Amino acid sequence: MDGIGGKTRELFHGQAQLYKHMYFWMSSACLKCAIELEIPDIIHKHGQPVSLSQLVSDLNVPPSKTTFMKGLMRLLAHNGLFTIIKSNNEEESELSYDLTSASQLLLSGTDHCLSPMVQWALRPTRLEMYQHLGKWVRGKENTLRETAFGVGFYDFLNQNPADLAAFQEAMASDSAFMKVALSDLKSVLEGFSSVVDVGGGTGTTAKIICEAFPKLKCTVLDLPEIVAGLSGDTNLSFVSGDMLKSIPHADAILIKWVLHDWGDDDCIKILKNAKEAICGKDKGGKVIIIDTVLNEKQDEHSLMETKLLYNIILMAEFNAKERTEGEWKQLFQKAGFTDYHMFPILGFRSLIVLHP
């Protein structure tokens, strides 16, 4: 049989690419399935790689689903969620599976468990909403959620308690991940006596900071409906308010994963309020931002892809966006900041320190 011509090869390559993108959702569905089956926890409890037959036994999977389990683990391993361990004994052909750095983050009961974030991202209402992208682009509604459900993000959450609970749990799991990054924040917070966590939710990040800095007074600023009924202690307090109007005074202002949810004009308002909150401090106040910075020239492909995917979410759900360093710099300058330092040390997010 004659070799396939170049044009035909290109068409078949294009077909394979197209089909891969068609079924990207299957990878997410299989990730959710692995969490629901508690596969990472099962492997962790064994303390060693687990064979497929052992996994099937632990899960009490019907024999008719064994082939599916093999395919599930094969796909998840291919995608980096698990690693395949081959037996040294050639007579034992069965493969075993172990955790990777990604599936380590799905272990329940740990400080760095991000399973709630996965569950939030894949909620049926969110997946349904993204079926309306084309309609939203052509329509006049400001956000995708308005096109799909007739209301904005926060109104939708207030009307749907289950989604609100899932969202809060997801944000808390991401904030708990701050313990991993705390070593990089210690030098930034040392020497200060007070910090305000802007948009700090139920205080997960603030509590972590208070544990690491027992002498630091930490205040969580968020909307009344978020902090209502929350109580602090000697070092932790909750204040209801609107960051677009004012921010309590402190030595340091922390703004974690907040600004990318807002348009440029609102970001400038928030940053100006943060600058006013730290001005006049003898020690020289700081505004500490943890957020995403787009850098196509330096980011490796998969990291940039993560950022671009999230950029779509922000544009569709909040009419906001991820920003390049140049775009961040423009915001800082318009807000009156003259000096900033940017450190790409937090995975797909960066640590940014502003000085007035």
C-alpha positions as YAML, in Angstrom:
chain: A
units: angstrom
residues:
- id: 1
  name: MET
  ca: [0.00, 0.00, 0.00]
- id: 2
  name: ASP
  ca: [1.40, 3.38, -0.99]
- id: 3
  name: GLY
  ca: [2.27, 5.88, 1.74]
- id: 4
  name: ILE
  ca: [-0.28, 8.49, 2.68]
- id: 5
  name: GLY
  ca: [0.30, 11.86, 1.08]
- id: 6
  name: GLY
  ca: [1.20, 14.94, 3.07]
- id: 7
  name: LYS
  ca: [-2.18, 16.63, 2.64]
- id: 8
  name: THR
  ca: [-4.03, 13.50, 3.76]
- id: 9
  name: ARG
  ca: [-1.76, 13.14, 6.79]
- id: 10
  name: GLU
  ca: [-2.57, 16.71, 7.76]
- id: 11
  name: LEU
  ca: [-6.29, 16.00, 7.52]
- id: 12
  name: PHE
  ca: [-6.03, 12.90, 9.71]
- id: 13
  name: HIS
  ca: [-3.86, 14.80, 12.20]
- id: 14
  name: GLY
  ca: [-6.49, 17.55, 12.25]
- id: 15
  name: GLN
  ca: [-9.21, 14.97, 12.82]
- id: 16
  name: ALA
  ca: [-7.32, 13.51, 15.81]
- id: 17
  name: GLN
  ca: [-6.84, 16.99, 17.26]
- id: 18
  name: LEU
  ca: [-10.51, 17.82, 16.78]
- id: 19
  name: TYR
  ca: [-11.68, 14.61, 18.44]
- id: 20
  name: LYS
  ca: [-9.33, 15.20, 21.37]
- id: 21
  name: HIS
  ca: [-10.89, 18.62, 21.97]
- id: 22
  name: MET
  ca: [-14.38, 17.16, 21.54]
- id: 23
  name: TYR
  ca: [-13.78, 14.80, 24.43]
- id: 24
  name: PHE
  ca: [-11.76, 16.98, 26.79]
- id: 25
  name: TRP
  ca: [-14.83, 16.91, 29.06]
- id: 26
  name: MET
  ca: [-14.32, 13.17, 29.52]
- id: 27
  name: SER
  ca: [-11.04, 13.79, 31.37]
- id: 28
  name: SER
  ca: [-12.87, 16.06, 33.81]
- id: 29
  name: ALA
  ca: [-15.68, 13.51, 34.25]
- id: 30
  name: CYS
  ca: [-13.14, 10.77, 35.00]
- id: 31
  name: LEU
  ca: [-11.35, 13.01, 37.50]
- id: 32
  name: LYS
  ca: [-14.65, 13.59, 39.29]
- id: 33
  name: CYS
  ca: [-15.32, 9.84, 39.20]
- id: 34
  name: ALA
  ca: [-11.96, 9.12, 40.84]
- id: 35
  name: ILE
  ca: [-12.81, 11.52, 43.67]
- id: 36
  name: GLU
  ca: [-16.28, 10.02, 44.14]
- id: 37
  name: LEU
  ca: [-14.76, 6.52, 44.28]
- id: 38
  name: GLU
  ca: [-12.08, 7.83, 46.70]
- id: 39
  name: ILE
  ca: [-9.32, 6.20, 44.64]
- id: 40
  name: PRO
  ca: [-6.56, 8.54, 45.89]
- id: 41
  name: ASP
  ca: [-7.52, 7.76, 49.51]
- id: 42
  name: ILE
  ca: [-7.52, 4.01, 48.84]
- id: 43
  name: ILE
  ca: [-4.00, 4.11, 47.38]
- id: 44
  name: HIS
  ca: [-2.80, 6.34, 50.23]
- id: 45
  name: LYS
  ca: [-4.21, 4.02, 52.91]
- id: 46
  name: HIS
  ca: [-2.36, 1.05, 51.39]
- id: 47
  name: GLY
  ca: [0.91, 2.97, 51.74]
- id: 48
  name: GLN
  ca: [2.19, 1.49, 48.50]
- id: 49
  name: PRO
  ca: [1.19, 1.17, 44.83]
- id: 50
  name: VAL
  ca: [-2.12, -0.64, 44.39]
- id: 51
  name: SER
  ca: [-2.84, -3.19, 41.66]
- id: 52
  name: LEU
  ca: [-5.98, -3.00, 39.57]
- id: 53
  name: SER
  ca: [-7.34, -6.20, 41.10]
- id: 54
  name: GLN
  ca: [-6.79, -4.82, 44.62]
- id: 55
  name: LEU
  ca: [-8.46, -1.55, 43.68]
- id: 56
  name: VAL
  ca: [-11.44, -3.39, 42.19]
- id: 57
  name: SER
  ca: [-11.68, -5.50, 45.36]
- id: 58
  name: ASP
  ca: [-11.50, -2.48, 47.68]
- id: 59
  name: LEU
  ca: [-14.20, -0.70, 45.70]
- id: 60
  name: ASN
  ca: [-16.36, -3.82, 45.51]
- id: 61
  name: VAL
  ca: [-16.75, -3.18, 41.79]
- id: 62
  name: PRO
  ca: [-18.94, -5.68, 39.91]
- id: 63
  name: PRO
  ca: [-16.93, -7.95, 37.57]
- id: 64
  name: SER
  ca: [-18.65, -6.37, 34.57]
- id: 65
  name: LYS
  ca: [-17.02, -3.00, 35.44]
- id: 66
  name: THR
  ca: [-13.44, -4.28, 35.79]
- id: 67
  name: THR
  ca: [-12.61, -3.45, 32.18]
- id: 68
  name: PHE
  ca: [-13.91, 0.09, 32.70]
- id: 69
  name: MET
  ca: [-11.75, 0.47, 35.83]
- id: 70
  name: LYS
  ca: [-8.71, -0.54, 33.81]
- id: 71
  name: GLY
  ca: [-9.57, 2.06, 31.18]
- id: 72
  name: LEU
  ca: [-10.26, 4.71, 33.82]
- id: 73
  name: MET
  ca: [-6.90, 4.22, 35.51]
- id: 74
  name: ARG
  ca: [-5.14, 4.10, 32.17]
- id: 75
  name: LEU
  ca: [-6.60, 7.48, 31.15]
- id: 76
  name: LEU
  ca: [-5.98, 9.11, 34.55]
- id: 77
  name: ALA
  ca: [-2.39, 7.84, 34.56]
- id: 78
  name: HIS
  ca: [-1.88, 9.15, 31.03]
- id: 79
  name: ASN
  ca: [-3.15, 12.54, 32.23]
- id: 80
  name: GLY
  ca: [-0.72, 12.61, 35.18]
- id: 81
  name: LEU
  ca: [-3.18, 11.88, 38.00]
- id: 82
  name: PHE
  ca: [-1.54, 8.54, 38.81]
- id: 83
  name: THR
  ca: [1.71, 6.86, 37.92]
- id: 84
  name: ILE
  ca: [1.99, 3.29, 36.61]
- id: 85
  name: ILE
  ca: [4.30, 0.92, 38.45]
- id: 86
  name: LYS
  ca: [5.44, -2.21, 36.60]
- id: 87
  name: SER
  ca: [6.34, -5.34, 38.53]
- id: 88
  name: ASN
  ca: [9.97, -6.48, 38.56]
- id: 89
  name: ASN
  ca: [8.71, -10.04, 38.21]
- id: 90
  name: GLU
  ca: [8.15, -10.69, 34.51]
- id: 91
  name: GLU
  ca: [5.61, -13.39, 35.38]
- id: 92
  name: GLU
  ca: [3.44, -10.79, 37.11]
- id: 93
  name: SER
  ca: [2.02, -8.75, 34.25]
- id: 94
  name: GLU
  ca: [-0.52, -6.76, 36.27]
- id: 95
  name: LEU
  ca: [0.21, -3.07, 36.67]
- id: 96
  name: SER
  ca: [-0.04, -1.11, 39.90]
- id: 97
  name: TYR
  ca: [-0.86, 2.55, 40.43]
- id: 98
  name: ASP
  ca: [0.60, 5.16, 42.76]
- id: 99
  name: LEU
  ca: [-0.16, 8.79, 43.57]
- id: 100
  name: THR
  ca: [1.40, 11.76, 41.80]
- id: 101
  name: SER
  ca: [1.77, 15.35, 43.00]
- id: 102
  name: ALA
  ca: [-1.66, 16.05, 41.47]
- id: 103
  name: SER
  ca: [-3.56, 13.19, 43.13]
- id: 104
  name: GLN
  ca: [-1.83, 13.95, 46.44]
- id: 105
  name: LEU
  ca: [-3.99, 17.08, 46.39]
- id: 106
  name: LEU
  ca: [-7.14, 14.95, 46.36]
- id: 107
  name: LEU
  ca: [-6.49, 13.19, 49.67]
- id: 108
  name: SER
  ca: [-9.35, 13.86, 52.06]
- id: 109
  name: GLY
  ca: [-8.61, 15.22, 55.53]
- id: 110
  name: THR
  ca: [-5.41, 16.99, 54.51]
- id: 111
  name: ASP
  ca: [-4.64, 20.71, 54.65]
- id: 112
  name: HIS
  ca: [-4.08, 20.77, 50.91]
- id: 113
  name: CYS
  ca: [-7.11, 18.81, 49.67]
- id: 114
  name: LEU
  ca: [-8.51, 20.48, 46.55]
- id: 115
  name: SER
  ca: [-11.33, 17.99, 45.91]
- id: 116
  name: PRO
  ca: [-13.97, 20.62, 46.80]
- id: 117
  name: MET
  ca: [-12.52, 22.88, 44.10]
- id: 118
  name: VAL
  ca: [-12.86, 20.07, 41.54]
- id: 119
  name: GLN
  ca: [-16.43, 19.37, 42.68]
- id: 120
  name: TRP
  ca: [-17.34, 23.06, 42.34]
- id: 121
  name: ALA
  ca: [-15.79, 23.36, 38.89]
- id: 122
  name: LEU
  ca: [-17.79, 20.36, 37.67]
- id: 123
  name: ARG
  ca: [-21.16, 21.11, 39.24]
- id: 124
  name: PRO
  ca: [-24.04, 20.34, 36.82]
- id: 125
  name: THR
  ca: [-25.24, 23.96, 36.88]
- id: 126
  name: ARG
  ca: [-21.82, 25.22, 35.76]
- id: 127
  name: LEU
  ca: [-21.51, 22.63, 33.01]
- id: 128
  name: GLU
  ca: [-25.02, 23.45, 31.83]
- id: 129
  name: MET
  ca: [-24.16, 27.16, 31.82]
- id: 130
  name: TYR
  ca: [-21.28, 26.68, 29.40]
- id: 131
  name: GLN
  ca: [-23.63, 25.18, 26.82]
- id: 132
  name: HIS
  ca: [-24.79, 28.79, 26.31]
- id: 133
  name: LEU
  ca: [-21.42, 30.34, 25.37]
- id: 134
  name: GLY
  ca: [-22.36, 30.97, 21.74]
- id: 135
  name: LYS
  ca: [-25.70, 32.52, 22.72]
- id: 136
  name: TRP
  ca: [-23.99, 34.73, 25.30]
- id: 137
  name: VAL
  ca: [-21.38, 36.00, 22.83]
- id: 138
  name: ARG
  ca: [-24.14, 37.14, 20.46]
- id: 139
  name: GLY
  ca: [-26.40, 38.44, 23.22]
- id: 140
  name: LYS
  ca: [-26.53, 41.61, 25.27]
- id: 141
  name: GLU
  ca: [-26.22, 40.04, 28.75]
- id: 142
  name: ASN
  ca: [-23.12, 41.06, 30.66]
- id: 143
  name: THR
  ca: [-22.24, 37.56, 31.89]
- id: 144
  name: LEU
  ca: [-22.79, 33.99, 30.83]
- id: 145
  name: ARG
  ca: [-24.74, 33.18, 33.99]
- id: 146
  name: GLU
  ca: [-27.23, 35.91, 33.15]
- id: 147
  name: THR
  ca: [-27.75, 34.34, 29.74]
- id: 148
  name: ALA
  ca: [-28.17, 30.84, 31.17]
- id: 149
  name: PHE
  ca: [-30.09, 31.57, 34.38]
- id: 150
  name: GLY
  ca: [-31.26, 35.17, 34.18]
- id: 151
  name: VAL
  ca: [-29.26, 36.38, 37.20]
- id: 152
  name: GLY
  ca: [-25.67, 37.28, 38.03]
- id: 153
  name: PHE
  ca: [-23.15, 35.18, 39.99]
- id: 154
  name: TYR
  ca: [-23.90, 36.28, 43.57]
- id: 155
  name: ASP
  ca: [-27.68, 36.44, 43.06]
- id: 156
  name: PHE
  ca: [-27.53, 32.92, 41.66]
- id: 157
  name: LEU
  ca: [-25.63, 31.66, 44.70]
- id: 158
  name: ASN
  ca: [-28.07, 33.34, 47.08]
- id: 159
  name: GLN
  ca: [-30.95, 31.64, 45.28]
- id: 160
  name: ASN
  ca: [-29.27, 28.22, 45.22]
- id: 161
  name: PRO
  ca: [-27.99, 27.22, 48.69]
- id: 162
  name: ALA
  ca: [-26.36, 23.99, 47.49]
- id: 163
  name: ASP
  ca: [-24.27, 25.88, 44.94]
- id: 164
  name: LEU
  ca: [-23.40, 28.52, 47.53]
- id: 165
  name: ALA
  ca: [-22.21, 25.85, 49.96]
- id: 166
  name: ALA
  ca: [-20.15, 24.16, 47.24]
- id: 167
  name: PHE
  ca: [-18.60, 27.49, 46.24]
- id: 168
  name: GLN
  ca: [-17.67, 28.41, 49.82]
- id: 169
  name: GLU
  ca: [-16.18, 24.98, 50.42]
- id: 170
  name: ALA
  ca: [-14.17, 25.27, 47.20]
- id: 171
  name: MET
  ca: [-12.81, 28.70, 48.14]
- id: 172
  name: ALA
  ca: [-11.96, 27.44, 51.63]
- id: 173
  name: SER
  ca: [-10.01, 24.51, 50.16]
- id: 174
  name: ASP
  ca: [-8.03, 26.87, 47.95]
- id: 175
  name: SER
  ca: [-7.35, 29.16, 50.91]
- id: 176
  name: ALA
  ca: [-6.21, 26.20, 53.02]
- id: 177
  name: PHE
  ca: [-3.63, 25.56, 50.33]
- id: 178
  name: MET
  ca: [-1.98, 28.75, 51.62]
- id: 179
  name: LYS
  ca: [-0.16, 26.61, 54.18]
- id: 180
  name: VAL
  ca: [1.95, 25.29, 51.31]
- id: 181
  name: ALA
  ca: [2.87, 28.84, 50.29]
- id: 182
  name: LEU
  ca: [3.38, 30.23, 53.78]
- id: 183
  name: SER
  ca: [7.16, 29.80, 53.69]
- id: 184
  name: ASP
  ca: [7.24, 32.22, 50.74]
- id: 185
  name: LEU
  ca: [5.05, 34.72, 52.59]
- id: 186
  name: LYS
  ca: [6.91, 34.82, 55.90]
- id: 187
  name: SER
  ca: [9.51, 37.31, 54.76]
- id: 188
  name: VAL
  ca: [6.75, 39.52, 53.31]
- id: 189
  name: LEU
  ca: [4.74, 39.67, 56.55]
- id: 190
  name: GLU
  ca: [7.57, 39.73, 59.10]
- id: 191
  name: GLY
  ca: [7.76, 42.88, 61.19]
- id: 192
  name: PHE
  ca: [4.12, 43.85, 60.76]
- id: 193
  name: SER
  ca: [1.58, 43.98, 63.56]
- id: 194
  name: SER
  ca: [-1.65, 43.99, 61.52]
- id: 195
  name: VAL
  ca: [-3.00, 42.70, 58.21]
- id: 196
  name: VAL
  ca: [-6.38, 42.89, 56.47]
- id: 197
  name: ASP
  ca: [-7.43, 39.97, 54.26]
- id: 198
  name: VAL
  ca: [-9.62, 41.63, 51.63]
- id: 199
  name: GLY
  ca: [-12.40, 39.35, 50.41]
- id: 200
  name: GLY
  ca: [-11.16, 36.76, 52.88]
- id: 201
  name: GLY
  ca: [-14.42, 34.81, 53.01]
- id: 202
  name: THR
  ca: [-14.88, 32.70, 56.12]
- id: 203
  name: GLY
  ca: [-11.31, 33.34, 57.27]
- id: 204
  name: THR
  ca: [-9.44, 30.18, 56.23]
- id: 205
  name: THR
  ca: [-6.39, 32.10, 55.00]
- id: 206
  name: ALA
  ca: [-6.50, 34.50, 57.96]
- id: 207
  name: LYS
  ca: [-6.52, 31.63, 60.45]
- id: 208
  name: ILE
  ca: [-3.47, 30.10, 58.76]
- id: 209
  name: ILE
  ca: [-1.67, 33.46, 58.97]
- id: 210
  name: CYS
  ca: [-2.61, 33.86, 62.65]
- id: 211
  name: GLU
  ca: [-1.20, 30.41, 63.45]
- id: 212
  name: ALA
  ca: [2.08, 31.27, 61.73]
- id: 213
  name: PHE
  ca: [2.27, 34.79, 63.22]
- id: 214
  name: PRO
  ca: [0.76, 34.66, 66.74]
- id: 215
  name: LYS
  ca: [1.48, 38.37, 67.36]
- id: 216
  name: LEU
  ca: [-0.14, 39.52, 64.12]
- id: 217
  name: LYS
  ca: [-3.64, 40.99, 64.29]
- id: 218
  name: CYS
  ca: [-5.61, 39.79, 61.28]
- id: 219
  name: THR
  ca: [-8.89, 41.26, 60.05]
- id: 220
  name: VAL
  ca: [-11.08, 39.62, 57.42]
- id: 221
  name: LEU
  ca: [-13.07, 42.04, 55.26]
- id: 222
  name: ASP
  ca: [-15.99, 40.66, 53.27]
- id: 223
  name: LEU
  ca: [-19.63, 41.27, 52.46]
- id: 224
  name: PRO
  ca: [-22.17, 41.18, 55.33]
- id: 225
  name: GLU
  ca: [-23.81, 37.98, 54.08]
- id: 226
  name: ILE
  ca: [-20.42, 36.22, 54.05]
- id: 227
  name: VAL
  ca: [-19.15, 37.17, 57.52]
- id: 228
  name: ALA
  ca: [-22.50, 37.23, 59.32]
- id: 229
  name: GLY
  ca: [-22.36, 35.03, 62.41]
- id: 230
  name: LEU
  ca: [-18.60, 34.46, 62.21]
- id: 231
  name: SER
  ca: [-16.63, 35.00, 65.39]
- id: 232
  name: GLY
  ca: [-12.91, 35.51, 65.77]
- id: 233
  name: ASP
  ca: [-10.55, 35.56, 68.74]
- id: 234
  name: THR
  ca: [-7.83, 37.75, 70.20]
- id: 235
  name: ASN
  ca: [-5.89, 37.93, 66.93]
- id: 236
  name: LEU
  ca: [-8.67, 37.39, 64.39]
- id: 237
  name: SER
  ca: [-11.68, 39.59, 63.67]
- id: 238
  name: PHE
  ca: [-14.32, 39.81, 60.95]
- id: 239
  name: VAL
  ca: [-15.55, 43.09, 59.47]
- id: 240
  name: SER
  ca: [-18.44, 43.45, 57.05]
- id: 241
  name: GLY
  ca: [-17.92, 46.01, 54.35]
- id: 242
  name: ASP
  ca: [-17.34, 46.78, 50.68]
- id: 243
  name: MET
  ca: [-13.76, 46.86, 49.39]
- id: 244
  name: LEU
  ca: [-14.93, 49.14, 46.57]
- id: 245
  name: LYS
  ca: [-15.72, 51.79, 49.20]
- id: 246
  name: SER
  ca: [-13.07, 51.41, 51.90]
- id: 247
  name: ILE
  ca: [-10.62, 49.00, 53.52]
- id: 248
  name: PRO
  ca: [-9.69, 49.05, 57.24]
- id: 249
  name: HIS
  ca: [-6.26, 50.46, 58.10]
- id: 250
  name: ALA
  ca: [-3.42, 47.99, 58.67]
- id: 251
  name: ASP
  ca: [0.32, 47.51, 58.14]
- id: 252
  name: ALA
  ca: [-0.35, 45.10, 55.28]
- id: 253
  name: ILE
  ca: [-3.27, 44.46, 52.95]
- id: 254
  name: LEU
  ca: [-3.66, 40.96, 51.48]
- id: 255
  name: ILE
  ca: [-5.71, 40.57, 48.28]
- id: 256
  name: LYS
  ca: [-5.73, 36.91, 47.32]
- id: 257
  name: TRP
  ca: [-7.34, 35.75, 44.08]
- id: 258
  name: VAL
  ca: [-9.78, 38.65, 44.10]
- id: 259
  name: LEU
  ca: [-8.71, 41.28, 41.57]
- id: 260
  name: HIS
  ca: [-8.96, 39.00, 38.56]
- id: 261
  name: ASP
  ca: [-12.72, 38.82, 39.20]
- id: 262
  name: TRP
  ca: [-13.07, 42.55, 38.58]
- id: 263
  name: GLY
  ca: [-12.77, 44.92, 35.64]
- id: 264
  name: ASP
  ca: [-10.00, 47.50, 35.45]
- id: 265
  name: ASP
  ca: [-12.00, 50.43, 36.88]
- id: 266
  name: ASP
  ca: [-13.09, 48.45, 39.95]
- id: 267
  name: CYS
  ca: [-9.57, 47.07, 40.45]
- id: 268
  name: ILE
  ca: [-8.22, 50.61, 40.52]
- id: 269
  name: LYS
  ca: [-10.82, 51.55, 43.16]
- id: 270
  name: ILE
  ca: [-9.85, 48.55, 45.30]
- id: 271
  name: LEU
  ca: [-6.14, 49.28, 44.94]
- id: 272
  name: LYS
  ca: [-6.61, 52.97, 45.80]
- id: 273
  name: ASN
  ca: [-8.51, 51.95, 48.93]
- id: 274
  name: ALA
  ca: [-5.72, 49.52, 49.81]
- id: 275
  name: LYS
  ca: [-3.12, 52.25, 49.34]
- id: 276
  name: GLU
  ca: [-5.06, 54.59, 51.58]
- id: 277
  name: ALA
  ca: [-5.33, 51.84, 54.21]
- id: 278
  name: ILE
  ca: [-1.54, 51.46, 54.50]
- id: 279
  name: CYS
  ca: [-0.45, 55.06, 54.01]
- id: 280
  name: GLY
  ca: [1.02, 56.80, 57.03]
- id: 281
  name: LYS
  ca: [2.48, 53.60, 58.46]
- id: 282
  name: ASP
  ca: [5.93, 54.29, 59.93]
- id: 283
  name: LYS
  ca: [7.22, 50.83, 58.98]
- id: 284
  name: GLY
  ca: [6.16, 51.25, 55.38]
- id: 285
  name: GLY
  ca: [2.99, 49.39, 54.57]
- id: 286
  name: LYS
  ca: [2.61, 46.82, 51.81]
- id: 287
  name: VAL
  ca: [-0.17, 45.56, 49.60]
- id: 288
  name: ILE
  ca: [0.28, 41.84, 48.97]
- id: 289
  name: ILE
  ca: [-1.48, 40.41, 45.94]
- id: 290
  name: ILE
  ca: [-1.76, 36.74, 45.02]
- id: 291
  name: ASP
  ca: [-3.10, 36.40, 41.49]
- id: 292
  name: THR
  ca: [-2.39, 35.12, 37.99]
- id: 293
  name: VAL
  ca: [0.03, 36.78, 35.58]
- id: 294
  name: LEU
  ca: [-0.08, 35.79, 31.91]
- id: 295
  name: ASN
  ca: [3.37, 35.25, 30.41]
- id: 296
  name: GLU
  ca: [3.25, 33.33, 27.14]
- id: 297
  name: LYS
  ca: [6.98, 33.79, 26.51]
- id: 298
  name: GLN
  ca: [8.10, 32.18, 29.78]
- id: 299
  name: ASP
  ca: [5.28, 29.85, 30.90]
- id: 300
  name: GLU
  ca: [5.52, 26.24, 29.78]
- id: 301
  name: HIS
  ca: [2.63, 25.03, 27.63]
- id: 302
  name: SER
  ca: [0.44, 23.26, 30.21]
- id: 303
  name: LEU
  ca: [0.81, 26.10, 32.74]
- id: 304
  name: MET
  ca: [-0.18, 28.67, 30.14]
- id: 305
  name: GLU
  ca: [-3.11, 26.50, 29.08]
- id: 306
  name: THR
  ca: [-4.38, 26.47, 32.69]
- id: 307
  name: LYS
  ca: [-4.19, 30.25, 32.81]
- id: 308
  name: LEU
  ca: [-5.96, 30.66, 29.46]
- id: 309
  name: LEU
  ca: [-8.75, 28.29, 30.50]
- id: 310
  name: TYR
  ca: [-9.30, 30.30, 33.64]
- id: 311
  name: ASN
  ca: [-9.21, 33.48, 31.56]
- id: 312
  name: ILE
  ca: [-12.25, 32.22, 29.64]
- id: 313
  name: ILE
  ca: [-14.07, 31.54, 32.93]
- id: 314
  name: LEU
  ca: [-13.38, 35.06, 34.20]
- id: 315
  name: MET
  ca: [-14.47, 36.74, 30.98]
- id: 316
  name: ALA
  ca: [-17.65, 34.68, 30.71]
- id: 317
  name: GLU
  ca: [-18.72, 34.60, 34.37]
- id: 318
  name: PHE
  ca: [-17.48, 37.96, 35.67]
- id: 319
  name: ASN
  ca: [-16.75, 40.10, 32.60]
- id: 320
  name: ALA
  ca: [-13.18, 40.19, 33.94]
- id: 321
  name: LYS
  ca: [-9.86, 38.70, 32.80]
- id: 322
  name: GLU
  ca: [-6.41, 37.44, 33.67]
- id: 323
  name: ARG
  ca: [-3.69, 40.03, 33.07]
- id: 324
  name: THR
  ca: [-0.16, 40.27, 31.71]
- id: 325
  name: GLU
  ca: [2.52, 42.00, 33.76]
- id: 326
  name: GLY
  ca: [2.10, 45.08, 31.59]
- id: 327
  name: GLU
  ca: [-1.62, 45.20, 32.30]
- id: 328
  name: TRP
  ca: [-1.03, 44.76, 36.04]
- id: 329
  name: LYS
  ca: [1.57, 47.55, 35.95]
- id: 330
  name: GLN
  ca: [-0.93, 49.95, 34.37]
- id: 331
  name: LEU
  ca: [-3.43, 49.24, 37.16]
- id: 332
  name: PHE
  ca: [-0.79, 49.79, 39.84]
- id: 333
  name: GLN
  ca: [0.29, 53.10, 38.33]
- id: 334
  name: LYS
  ca: [-3.28, 54.37, 37.93]
- id: 335
  name: ALA
  ca: [-3.92, 53.48, 41.56]
- id: 336
  name: GLY
  ca: [-0.92, 55.57, 42.63]
- id: 337
  name: PHE
  ca: [1.67, 52.87, 43.35]
- id: 338
  name: THR
  ca: [5.21, 53.61, 42.26]
- id: 339
  name: ASP
  ca: [6.95, 50.35, 43.07]
- id: 340
  name: TYR
  ca: [6.07, 46.68, 42.74]
- id: 341
  name: HIS
  ca: [7.83, 43.32, 42.77]
- id: 342
  name: MET
  ca: [6.44, 40.21, 41.09]
- id: 343
  name: PHE
  ca: [7.43, 36.65, 42.03]
- id: 344
  name: PRO
  ca: [6.09, 33.69, 39.94]
- id: 345
  name: ILE
  ca: [6.48, 31.23, 42.82]
- id: 346
  name: LEU
  ca: [2.93, 30.03, 43.51]
- id: 347
  name: GLY
  ca: [2.18, 27.64, 40.65]
- id: 348
  name: PHE
  ca: [-0.13, 29.32, 38.14]
- id: 349
  name: ARG
  ca: [-0.39, 32.35, 40.43]
- id: 350
  name: SER
  ca: [2.22, 34.91, 41.39]
- id: 351
  name: LEU
  ca: [3.08, 36.83, 44.54]
- id: 352
  name: ILE
  ca: [3.01, 40.59, 43.91]
- id: 353
  name: VAL
  ca: [4.16, 43.10, 46.51]
- id: 354
  name: LEU
  ca: [3.22, 46.77, 46.14]
- id: 355
  name: HIS
  ca: [4.80, 49.73, 47.92]
- id: 356
  name: PRO
  ca: [3.13, 53.18, 47.98]
...
